[in-house]
């Protein structure tokens, strides 16, 4: 196994589109949605076995989730958990991880991955990860994984491929944020566009250089304190300075600007498990198209619903068509599946009326 390979798993999000199951105290990455005994975070960790040494897997998260990580991944040492003192999106998060890793190993090659993805073909995923590591070992490149689209999805960003470099790797022509449905159909039909997976590969020194060139306002915070990284004073420096970082994604900060960005086009049954709709799409259904998430439900003349209830409560429905019903101790959500993109908006309304009580 290559000791210069590192994996950074980002697991600090709240997952508000999965409310009320995903709450601030235990967001979706820590939940076992499929009854496998493994949460989304644990499955993300498991997929890296044999590719990256366990000691080289880092978890970066909000400081309140440290105990949850230790509970779910007891093999991880405290030194492998980077606790952000504030939420600042992915660019500052990745910058910290890069400076931290480079201080430990100047020759480090990094993978950055979210903790809430669903991968159906794990073996193909692992092969693609190895190929990406091999590519950055011989190229000064910033690599993102582009997923072959299967539908005109409006919830993902898109990457337009440019000239082929080698194998499944090509230069990137354009990035497009979430398009409307008409544009998404054009993208799908063209064959040139791939979903932006949010998984990245680069050398630690390459991403630091790219941050300096394209997002100096982010990089300056970490460059100013680089003598602290890899030492006992690192956490103190981060706690004092991290909050000064602008809140910006790595896509906006670097990937849409840098000249050495490549995409590895892949197809391994990927899904950003970010919404109730995506969970519905990838869960087993009964003959009426209903999904029940480890709960008791009697459903009469009801079709194409997803039901998730915590505890021993029984749900009985009649004439229910295409709904999300999600019930926890103190909150009940009933929303048409077609409106699930509005759940984040509804959560904001809950917060404005009731504060954090139900979040």
Steps between C-alpha positions, in 0.01 A plus 500: 500500500626848411575697818492830309126464437253676729123524510312792656135424575290814551226428752394829653174572319159518668299340217196725540331358187465172696322669790354390739707177498820697445538751781788708632566256785528202260505592130448263210862383462472329838172321417454142377234559235507153343493277807850363425642582841732760343438873473583701187823614668597145590435384143716785365778390735460133405538575127856625552627178661813376326536815286610745770665397829253534787737742673484723189123545507399834649152610604425872491182609670329748726647491849171375649518173300833372633333261750271357228801426279682328786189294574451389139868465403681387816810407297559869422744687725425847635783634284309390187197717581518867403233699686390822332409774750261659245320402179680656203409277202745272320791724394623585854432143608714361216769765551541396863516133409762570230726704730460241776587209271789676327657574839490127575606381153624749235449234229136437591232432238145574619151381429217717634156342527165584660366255757142475371534341157342172399722278284329194352800342325774523761756303298471733200523795738820362653654448155414860407655630823823310435511636143456855629783458751724363224414798278595764759819311579619576146317830429483835679123487475185580695266211425127478557284194438224554243206260518332383181147649524197272475228768506460878458573569866459862614641445848864445397771713343634393160850472352556533125795291384765643270789326329577144607829467684538126555267217592187640666667835575422819307550870544200695627333745262232647729331465837127574524308539824162328539321555165128521427333190355518613136873566523554173689334315210734670253796398716382140517446473124835658411709229667758765596372571850548302822368548851739671738553243775685719749783245521848637434861382464822703507844524652498695824745755359293532178180601677688740729655664193158515332344658809777760509451583131119500492375557855775693683248628755451138612858385464646796693341383826682167480824622344533753782499220756675224306764450770221380733375216278608157613590634846329520838400862429299420184160473669553821695593684178193364318268588787632857496505555123268263312193717550671780305482290182239598243225242451555370147488164323808344343319507164461879505835563669721280282348245263320750274816713466810280503657404163605146600158351579416155364197276527500122530176382342357210699188290532476300823142551612557829681235702679528806719269375772390852579122484491199284583449454125847353455440266794166397348661436162763268649290309752312172443130554428191284537263424212328839548827690480506582871817516710484440875819583686521236773157591638145366530249620241168374365434670168169472313459632148829686551780516244852637451552629854798491735418444867759545775393481864722474806388287791220245519226718350261348243394705197180426306433679171227497237510673163848644553685559172862609463572635848782516752385419854784535749423486871735539796431568866435871472439564129286361217562585134238433231605634160439388139807331353482748212556785746790348690740771375297743716575317825809714564278808466249352744779427748606866481141597580500266799823661621363853461187415702634259762877546504704180524247309713391264220825503304 
